[in-house]
């Protein structure tokens, strides 16, 4: 089928355009491309054999929405896919109104592109077949059964959940994805589970059995509206997931409403990303603005002679400014390291190293801070092989990465330990791993926070720790660096009494 199927790719980004072309040609399609809306429109009008077009939303000269409208007017059966890095409900609805089959959010994988295109071409094929059958007036029961089977197969293979209800408010169709959504809800809310829940009983079953009042309300609102067919879109929470729900009426050939279809697209990951971005902006506004304001204030005093100060006072102001700037540099370094790890650009060079030496270096970096807080900071190493400088515990790890790991954990222990407390670091061999234990007598961690402290930007919200500065990046960086070295980190804590972090890394064998 692909050998005779022509596809047009329109994008002003040469890399994305050529990448899509390579993927589609490899899949067997005949591919043409254009870099702007005007060229694409001319090419589409000249060559009326395109079965599909993949169109970028932002194009020079003529945007993707206008190009979609013009192409749909020329060939209503052409499968038009919108691709954009700025996907939203508004743009999706607008694109669909102009004739788009669907849209793909950038960045996307080759499989996502091919899946959308394949489904669209299947729909187009079915549409053309149906039209041909109608013209020939050959609608036998067998052909109808085959058509339904094809549609059913497509719906079942969709990654989005699909629910269809008839005018009696009965759910008469649901695909596997919809069943999984509500089965997961049942697993998370066993106290609310009942034998009438969709996904667990045979069809048909009542719409009122859906465990989401918002979804029921959207379906009812479509049933009650007397307007022309519309798509109602809304973000809905089902259990622990967030879904973009699109609800539309199902009509007969004469326009009579015969039911409602609801499509649920999982956007949980996107919502989590939006939350992380919001937390990042909040963190930046506080953790960067505050120390910069302090450093600026001190330097302004020195430069403008606002307050008479001797050399010792000026040096103290410069030193405090330096500490603020150094803290900012360390925060930027943590952000860059996390970004490098997430993009696969962080280089790990593992070799056999004496972990005691790395621990000692990390402890020495924290001595001054511990001394200022009147905190007893102590390091001991046990059951290592001896050397002139003490026990040797050799591990297979990256020395710089392990220094970052241990410095972050020890710094956290010192930072979250009140005046007069203690921090103890111990190294020991245990089977195939070396264990570095960092125990403090600090504020401790609440039980419900233990599973969150390694998340990006997460900060404890207790009264005792509210005034302690930090970005919430350190422990996340620790976990990712250890995972790259086949290591791990865990924590045990009693709120109000202290915590113990345990780092495990493979030892030399």
NUKE-292604 format. One line per field, with one value per residue (C-alpha): y, x, z; residue number from 1; residue in one letter. Coordinates in Angstrom, 1 decimal. Layout:
# residues N
c2	[Y/...]
c1	[X/...]
c3	[Z/...]
num	[NUM/...]
residuo	[A/...]
END
This chain:
# residues 509
c2	[0.0/2.4/2.3/4.2/6.5/10.0/12.1/15.8/17.1/20.8/22.4/25.4/23.5/21.7/19.1/18.1/18.2/15.9/13.7/13.1/12.4/9.8/8.0/8.0/6.9/4.1/3.0/2.8/6.0/8.3/11.6/15.2/18.2/22.0/24.6/27.2/27.4/29.0/26.4/23.6/25.0/25.2/21.7/20.3/22.0/20.7/17.2/16.0/12.5/13.2/10.8/12.6/15.8/16.4/20.2/22.4/24.9/27.8/28.4/31.5/33.3/31.1/29.4/25.7/26.4/28.3/25.8/23.0/24.8/25.3/21.7/20.3/22.5/20.9/17.3/16.6/13.0/13.9/13.0/16.2/15.9/19.0/19.0/21.7/22.3/24.6/22.1/23.3/22.6/25.8/25.0/21.4/22.4/25.1/22.6/20.0/22.5/23.3/19.7/18.2/14.6/15.0/16.7/15.5/17.3/18.0/16.3/13.0/9.6/8.0/5.4/8.1/9.7/6.4/5.4/8.6/8.5/4.8/5.3/8.3/6.4/3.5/5.9/7.4/4.0/3.1/6.4/5.9/2.3/3.3/6.0/3.5/1.0/3.7/4.6/1.0/0.4/-2.8/-2.7/-6.3/-7.5/-9.1/-5.8/-3.9/-6.5/-6.2/-2.4/-2.6/-5.1/-2.7/0.3/-1.8/-3.0/0.6/1.7/-1.2/-0.4/3.3/4.4/6.9/5.7/5.6/5.4/5.4/5.9/5.6/7.9/5.7/6.8/3.3/2.7/0.4/0.5/0.9/0.1/-1.6/1.7/3.0/-0.3/0.1/3.7/2.7/-0.6/1.5/3.8/0.8/-0.4/3.0/3.5/0.0/1.6/3.1/0.1/-1.6/-4.3/-1.6/0.1/0.2/-2.0/-4.8/-5.6/-6.6/-3.9/-2.1/-0.5/2.9/6.1/6.9/4.0/6.0/6.9/10.5/13.1/15.5/13.0/12.1/15.8/16.4/13.5/14.7/18.2/16.9/14.9/17.9/20.5/21.2/23.1/21.8/19.0/20.4/19.0/19.8/19.5/19.6/18.3/15.7/13.9/10.1/8.5/9.5/10.4/13.6/13.2/15.5/14.5/15.3/14.6/14.8/13.7/10.7/11.5/9.5/10.5/12.9/14.6/12.8/12.4/8.7/8.8/10.4/9.5/10.5/10.2/10.3/11.2/10.7/14.0/13.0/13.3/16.7/18.0/16.8/18.6/21.8/21.5/21.0/24.1/26.1/24.9/25.8/29.4/29.8/28.4/30.6/33.7/33.1/31.2/33.5/36.9/36.8/36.2/38.5/41.3/40.7/40.7/43.8/45.6/44.9/45.9/49.1/50.0/49.5/51.3/54.3/54.7/54.8/53.8/54.4/51.1/50.1/47.5/44.6/45.5/45.9/42.6/40.9/42.4/41.2/37.7/37.5/38.6/35.9/33.2/34.3/34.2/30.8/29.4/30.6/29.1/25.7/25.9/26.6/23.7/21.3/22.4/21.9/18.4/17.4/18.7/16.8/13.6/13.9/14.5/11.8/14.2/13.6/11.6/9.0/7.7/4.8/3.4/1.8/4.5/4.7/5.9/7.0/9.7/11.0/11.0/12.9/15.6/16.0/16.2/18.8/21.0/20.9/21.5/25.3/25.2/22.6/24.7/27.8/25.8/24.2/20.8/17.8/16.4/13.1/10.5/6.9/4.0/0.3/-3.1/-1.7/-3.0/-1.0/1.6/4.2/6.7/4.4/1.8/1.5/0.7/0.6/1.0/1.0/4.5/8.0/10.0/13.4/12.1/10.5/13.7/15.5/12.8/12.7/16.5/17.0/14.4/15.6/19.3/18.4/16.6/19.7/22.1/20.2/19.6/22.2/23.9/21.5/18.4/15.9/14.3/10.9/9.4/5.8/3.6/-0.2/-3.1/-5.3/-8.1/-6.7/-3.1/-0.4/1.4/5.0/5.9/9.6/9.8/13.1/14.2/16.7/17.5/14.2/13.5/13.0/9.5/10.8/12.8/10.0/8.9/12.5/13.9/12.5/14.3/17.5/20.8/19.0/20.8/19.8/22.1/21.7/24.6/23.6/23.6/26.5/29.0/26.8/27.8/25.2/24.4/20.8/19.6/18.1/14.7/14.3/14.8/12.3/9.6/10.0/10.0/6.8/5.1/5.8/4.0/0.9/2.4/3.4/5.7/5.1/6.9/6.0/8.7/9.5/12.8/15.1/12.8/12.6/10.7/8.2/8.2/5.1/5.2/1.9/1.5/-1.6/-2.5/-3.9/-7.7]
c1	[0.0/2.8/4.4/1.5/0.8/2.2/2.8/3.7/5.9/5.8/8.1/10.5/12.9/15.2/16.3/12.7/11.6/14.4/14.0/10.3/11.0/13.6/11.3/8.4/10.6/12.0/8.4/7.8/5.9/6.5/7.4/7.5/8.5/8.1/9.7/6.8/3.0/2.9/5.1/3.2/-0.1/1.1/2.6/-0.7/-2.8/-0.6/-0.3/-3.7/-2.6/-1.4/-3.0/-1.6/0.2/2.2/2.1/4.0/1.8/4.3/5.2/6.5/4.0/1.0/0.6/-0.4/-4.0/-4.7/-2.7/-4.8/-8.1/-6.9/-5.8/-9.0/-11.0/-9.1/-9.2/-11.4/-10.2/-6.5/-5.2/-3.9/-1.7/-0.6/2.7/3.6/5.8/3.0/0.2/-2.9/-6.7/-7.4/-4.9/-6.1/-9.8/-9.0/-7.0/-9.7/-12.3/-10.2/-10.1/-7.1/-7.2/-5.1/-2.0/1.5/3.3/7.0/9.3/8.0/9.4/9.3/6.8/4.4/4.5/4.0/1.2/-0.8/-0.2/-1.1/-4.3/-5.2/-4.6/-6.7/-9.5/-9.1/-9.1/-12.3/-13.9/-13.1/-14.3/-17.5/-18.1/-17.5/-19.8/-22.5/-22.2/-22.4/-25.3/-23.7/-24.2/-24.6/-24.6/-21.2/-19.7/-21.2/-19.9/-16.4/-16.6/-17.5/-14.7/-12.2/-13.4/-13.5/-9.9/-8.7/-10.5/-9.1/-5.6/-5.8/-3.6/-6.3/-9.4/-12.6/-16.1/-19.3/-22.8/-26.2/-29.2/-30.4/-27.3/-25.8/-22.1/-22.2/-18.5/-15.2/-11.7/-8.9/-7.3/-10.5/-10.8/-7.3/-7.9/-10.9/-9.2/-6.3/-8.7/-10.3/-6.9/-6.1/-9.6/-10.7/-13.1/-15.0/-15.0/-18.3/-19.5/-21.0/-17.8/-17.0/-14.0/-15.2/-18.7/-20.2/-21.6/-24.0/-23.7/-25.0/-23.0/-23.7/-21.3/-18.3/-16.2/-15.7/-18.5/-16.8/-16.8/-20.4/-21.3/-19.5/-21.3/-24.7/-24.0/-23.5/-26.7/-28.7/-27.3/-29.3/-26.5/-24.6/-22.1/-19.3/-16.3/-16.2/-12.6/-11.6/-8.9/-10.3/-8.7/-9.4/-7.6/-4.0/-4.0/-4.9/-6.7/-7.6/-11.2/-12.8/-16.6/-18.6/-22.0/-22.4/-25.0/-26.8/-26.5/-29.5/-28.0/-30.0/-28.1/-27.7/-25.1/-21.9/-18.3/-15.6/-11.9/-9.5/-5.8/-3.4/-1.6/-0.3/3.4/2.8/1.0/3.9/6.3/4.2/4.3/8.1/8.5/6.3/8.4/11.6/10.4/9.5/12.9/14.8/12.9/13.8/17.2/18.8/17.2/17.8/21.6/22.1/20.3/22.6/25.8/24.6/23.9/27.3/29.2/27.1/28.1/31.7/31.7/29.7/31.2/27.6/28.8/32.3/34.0/37.5/39.4/38.4/34.7/35.0/36.8/34.0/31.4/33.4/33.7/29.9/29.3/31.7/29.9/26.6/28.0/29.7/26.4/24.8/27.6/27.1/23.3/23.9/26.4/23.8/21.3/23.8/24.7/21.0/20.4/23.5/22.3/18.7/20.0/22.7/25.6/27.0/30.3/31.0/34.7/34.6/37.8/39.0/39.3/39.8/36.4/37.8/39.9/36.8/34.8/37.7/37.7/33.9/34.1/36.9/34.7/32.0/34.2/33.9/30.2/29.9/32.1/30.0/26.9/28.7/28.0/30.3/31.4/33.2/34.4/35.4/36.2/36.0/37.1/39.1/42.5/45.2/47.6/49.9/47.0/44.5/42.0/41.5/38.0/38.3/35.2/34.5/33.2/33.8/35.8/34.4/30.8/31.2/32.6/29.5/27.3/29.0/29.4/25.6/24.6/27.0/26.1/22.4/23.1/25.0/22.3/19.4/21.1/20.5/23.3/25.0/24.1/26.3/27.0/28.7/30.1/31.1/32.5/32.3/32.4/29.3/29.3/29.7/29.2/30.8/28.4/28.8/26.5/25.8/23.9/22.8/20.9/18.9/15.2/14.5/12.0/8.3/7.2/5.1/8.0/10.6/9.4/9.6/12.9/14.8/12.4/13.5/12.9/11.2/11.7/10.5/7.7/8.0/8.2/11.7/13.1/11.1/14.0/16.8/17.9/18.1/17.0/15.7/18.2/20.9/19.3/17.9/21.4/22.7/20.3/20.9/24.7/24.6/22.3/24.8/27.4/25.3/24.9/22.0/20.9/18.4/17.3/16.0/14.6/12.7/11.0/12.5/15.4/17.5/18.2/20.6/21.5/23.2/25.1/26.0/28.6/30.3/33.7/36.8/36.8]
c3	[0.0/0.9/-2.6/-4.1/-1.1/-1.4/1.7/1.8/4.7/5.4/8.0/7.9/10.1/7.8/10.4/11.3/7.7/6.5/9.5/8.9/5.2/6.0/8.5/6.0/3.0/5.2/5.9/2.1/1.4/-1.5/0.2/-1.0/1.1/1.3/3.6/3.7/3.4/-0.1/-1.7/0.0/-1.2/-4.8/-4.7/-3.3/-5.9/-8.8/-7.5/-6.3/-5.4/-1.9/0.6/3.7/4.7/7.9/8.6/11.1/12.9/12.6/9.0/7.2/4.9/5.5/8.9/9.4/10.2/7.0/4.9/6.5/5.6/2.0/1.6/3.1/0.7/-2.2/-1.0/2.1/2.2/2.6/6.1/7.5/10.7/12.5/14.4/16.9/19.9/21.4/21.6/23.3/23.4/21.4/18.6/18.5/18.2/15.7/13.5/13.7/12.7/9.6/8.6/10.5/11.4/14.5/15.8/17.1/19.9/19.3/20.1/18.9/18.0/14.6/16.0/17.1/13.7/11.9/14.3/13.7/9.9/9.7/11.7/9.5/6.3/7.6/8.3/4.9/3.3/5.2/4.2/0.5/0.6/2.3/-0.4/-3.1/-1.6/-1.3/-4.9/-6.0/-3.6/-2.4/1.3/2.1/5.7/5.2/4.0/7.0/9.4/7.8/8.1/11.7/12.3/10.8/12.8/16.0/15.4/14.9/18.1/20.1/19.0/19.9/22.8/23.9/25.8/23.8/25.3/23.3/24.9/23.1/23.6/26.5/28.5/28.2/27.4/24.4/23.4/25.2/24.0/26.0/26.9/28.5/30.4/31.7/32.8/35.0/36.2/37.5/39.2/40.9/42.1/43.6/45.1/46.3/48.8/45.9/43.7/42.8/40.4/38.2/37.2/33.5/32.7/35.0/33.8/30.4/28.1/28.0/31.4/32.6/32.1/35.7/36.6/35.5/38.6/37.4/38.0/35.5/32.7/33.3/33.3/29.9/28.3/29.7/28.4/24.9/25.1/26.1/23.7/20.6/18.8/15.7/16.5/18.6/20.4/24.2/25.6/29.2/31.5/33.9/36.8/37.0/40.0/39.9/36.2/34.3/30.9/28.1/27.4/24.0/23.9/20.7/19.5/17.1/14.4/11.7/8.0/8.4/11.3/14.0/17.2/18.1/20.8/22.3/22.0/24.6/23.9/26.9/26.2/29.1/29.8/33.3/32.3/30.7/33.8/36.0/33.7/34.0/37.8/37.7/35.5/37.9/40.9/39.0/38.3/42.0/43.1/40.7/41.8/45.4/45.4/42.8/43.5/47.3/47.3/44.4/46.3/49.3/47.3/45.4/48.6/50.2/47.0/46.7/50.3/49.5/46.1/47.2/50.7/52.1/55.5/56.8/57.1/57.9/55.8/58.0/57.6/53.9/53.6/55.6/53.2/50.2/51.8/52.3/48.8/47.6/49.5/48.0/44.5/45.1/46.3/43.0/41.0/42.8/42.1/38.4/38.3/39.8/37.2/34.4/35.7/35.9/32.4/31.1/32.8/31.4/27.9/28.0/27.9/31.3/31.1/33.7/34.0/36.4/37.8/41.1/43.7/47.5/48.6/52.0/50.3/48.5/51.8/53.6/50.9/51.2/55.0/54.8/52.6/55.2/58.3/58.2/57.9/60.7/62.9/62.3/63.3/66.3/64.9/65.6/62.2/62.5/59.9/60.6/58.3/59.2/57.9/55.0/53.9/55.7/54.3/55.7/55.7/57.2/55.9/52.1/50.7/46.9/44.8/41.1/40.5/39.1/41.6/40.7/40.6/44.0/45.5/44.3/45.8/49.2/49.4/48.8/51.4/54.1/53.4/53.8/57.0/58.4/57.1/58.6/62.0/64.7/66.7/69.1/67.0/65.4/61.9/61.7/58.5/58.3/55.5/55.5/53.1/52.8/50.3/46.8/47.9/50.0/52.2/53.2/56.0/56.9/60.2/61.8/64.9/62.9/62.3/60.5/57.7/57.9/56.9/54.0/52.6/52.4/48.9/47.6/48.8/45.8/43.4/41.5/43.4/46.3/49.7/53.1/54.3/58.0/60.4/61.6/58.0/56.5/56.8/55.5/52.0/49.2/45.7/46.1/43.4/45.5/46.4/42.9/41.5/44.1/43.0/39.3/39.6/41.7/39.2/36.4/38.5/39.4/42.9/45.1/47.9/50.7/53.8/57.2/59.5/62.6/62.5/65.1/65.9/62.8/59.6/58.1/54.4/53.0/49.8/48.1/45.4/43.9/45.4/43.8/43.3]
num	[1/2/3/4/5/6/7/8/9/10/11/12/13/14/15/16/17/18/19/20/21/22/23/24/25/26/27/28/29/30/31/32/33/34/35/36/37/38/39/40/41/42/43/44/45/46/47/48/49/50/51/52/53/54/55/56/57/58/59/60/61/62/63/64/65/66/67/68/69/70/71/72/73/74/75/76/77/78/79/80/81/82/83/84/85/86/87/88/89/90/91/92/93/94/95/96/97/98/99/100/101/102/103/104/105/106/107/108/109/110/111/112/113/114/115/116/117/118/119/120/121/122/123/124/125/126/127/128/129/130/131/132/133/134/135/136/137/138/139/140/141/142/143/144/145/146/147/148/149/150/151/152/153/154/155/156/157/158/159/160/161/162/163/164/165/166/167/168/169/170/171/172/173/174/175/176/177/178/179/180/181/182/183/184/185/186/187/188/189/190/191/192/193/194/195/196/197/198/199/200/201/202/203/204/205/206/207/208/209/210/211/212/213/214/215/216/217/218/219/220/221/222/223/224/225/226/227/228/229/230/231/232/233/234/235/236/237/238/239/240/241/242/243/244/245/246/247/248/249/250/251/252/253/254/255/256/257/258/259/260/261/262/263/264/265/266/267/268/269/270/271/272/273/274/275/276/277/278/279/280/281/282/283/284/285/286/287/288/289/290/291/292/293/294/295/296/297/298/299/300/301/302/303/304/305/306/307/308/309/310/311/312/313/314/315/316/317/318/319/320/321/322/323/324/325/326/327/328/329/330/331/332/333/334/335/336/337/338/339/340/341/342/343/344/345/346/347/348/349/350/351/352/353/354/355/356/357/358/359/360/361/362/363/364/365/366/367/368/369/370/371/372/373/374/375/376/377/378/379/380/381/382/383/384/385/386/387/388/389/390/391/392/393/394/395/396/397/398/399/400/401/402/403/404/405/406/407/408/409/410/411/412/413/414/415/416/417/418/419/420/421/422/423/424/425/426/427/428/429/430/431/432/433/434/435/436/437/438/439/440/441/442/443/444/445/446/447/448/449/450/451/452/453/454/455/456/457/458/459/460/461/462/463/464/465/466/467/468/469/470/471/472/473/474/475/476/477/478/479/480/481/482/483/484/485/486/487/488/489/490/491/492/493/494/495/496/497/498/499/500/501/502/503/504/505/506/507/508/509]
residuo	[X/X/X/X/X/X/X/X/X/X/X/X/X/X/X/X/X/X/X/X/X/X/X/X/X/X/X/X/X/X/X/X/X/X/X/X/X/X/X/X/X/X/X/X/X/X/X/X/X/X/X/X/X/X/X/X/X/X/X/X/X/X/X/X/X/X/X/X/X/X/X/X/X/X/X/X/X/X/X/X/X/X/X/X/X/X/X/X/X/X/X/X/X/X/X/X/X/X/X/X/X/X/X/X/X/X/X/X/X/X/X/X/X/X/X/X/X/X/X/X/X/X/X/X/X/X/X/X/X/X/X/X/X/X/X/X/X/X/X/X/X/X/X/X/X/X/X/X/X/X/X/X/X/X/X/X/X/X/X/X/X/X/X/X/X/X/X/X/X/X/X/X/X/X/X/X/X/X/X/X/X/X/X/X/X/X/X/X/X/X/X/X/X/X/X/X/X/X/X/X/X/X/X/X/X/X/X/X/X/X/X/X/X/X/X/X/X/X/X/X/X/X/X/X/X/X/X/X/X/X/X/X/X/X/X/X/X/X/X/X/X/X/X/X/X/X/X/X/X/X/X/X/X/X/X/X/X/X/X/X/X/X/X/X/X/X/X/X/X/X/X/X/X/X/X/X/X/X/X/X/X/X/X/X/X/X/X/X/X/X/X/X/X/X/X/X/X/X/X/X/X/X/X/X/X/X/X/X/X/X/X/X/X/X/X/X/X/X/X/X/X/X/X/X/X/X/X/X/X/X/X/X/X/X/X/X/X/X/X/X/X/X/X/X/X/X/X/X/X/X/X/X/X/X/X/X/X/X/X/X/X/X/X/X/X/X/X/X/X/X/X/X/X/X/X/X/X/X/X/X/X/X/X/X/X/X/X/X/X/X/X/X/X/X/X/X/X/X/X/X/X/X/X/X/X/X/X/X/X/X/X/X/X/X/X/X/X/X/X/X/X/X/X/X/X/X/X/X/X/X/X/X/X/X/X/X/X/X/X/X/X/X/X/X/X/X/X/X/X/X/X/X/X/X/X/X/X/X/X/X/X/X/X/X/X/X/X/X/X/X/X/X/X/X/X/X/X/X/X/X/X/X/X/X/X/X/X/X/X/X/X/X/X/X/X/X/X/X/X/X/X/X/X/X/X/X/X/X/X]
END
